[in-house]
Amino acid sequence: MKNAAGSGRTISEEWGETMSDSTQQGNTRKLLLVDDEERFRTTLAKRMQEKGLDVTALESGKKTLHYIKEHPVDVIVLDIKMPDMDGIETLSEIKKIDPSIEVIMLTGHGTIDSAIEGMRLGAYDYIMKPSDLDYLLEKIDGAYSVKKARDERLRKARERSELDKLEKKIRF
């Protein structure tokens, strides 16, 4: 299966092959899977780990918010229907804490209204359960590619800003 960015490498290669290299550099790609249905969550997390992904599985929106305050996360797969805090509210809070995290909404109880609201709040995509694992992995890969490209643009902008400041100091 080709990745969504079209590099010709598989998702396992993109996420898994370089995992030991990126771990040594402290730059491992982090995926968070959030779903209150324990069996679904643990099974999906295990299948993703078998594909070489670095996955942390949580069961609630509140735990997700605490987790992302303490740990770097690149992509979150987030269920919409959860008892303590629904996915829409969780998405809104995630974006307040760290707007760079890409979020894929996942639900078996989706409505057009929740899809629209999720996309309005900044979700990368919206997927109905049950979803084919390969399709979900493609979406995760696409979300990571978007985040990586945006992070790189921001890094370059910060570098240019610092160089401009340094150049102004040197001139005067």
Secondary structure, DSSP 4 states (H G I P E B T S, - for coil): ---TT--S--HHIIIIITHHHHHHTT----EEEE-S-HHHHHHHHHHHHHTT--EEEES-HHHHHHHHHHS--SEEEEES--SSS-HHHHHHHHHHH-TTSEEEEEESS--HHHHHHHHHTT-SEEEESS--HHHHHHHHHHHHHHHHHHHHHHHHHHHHHHHHHHHHHHH-
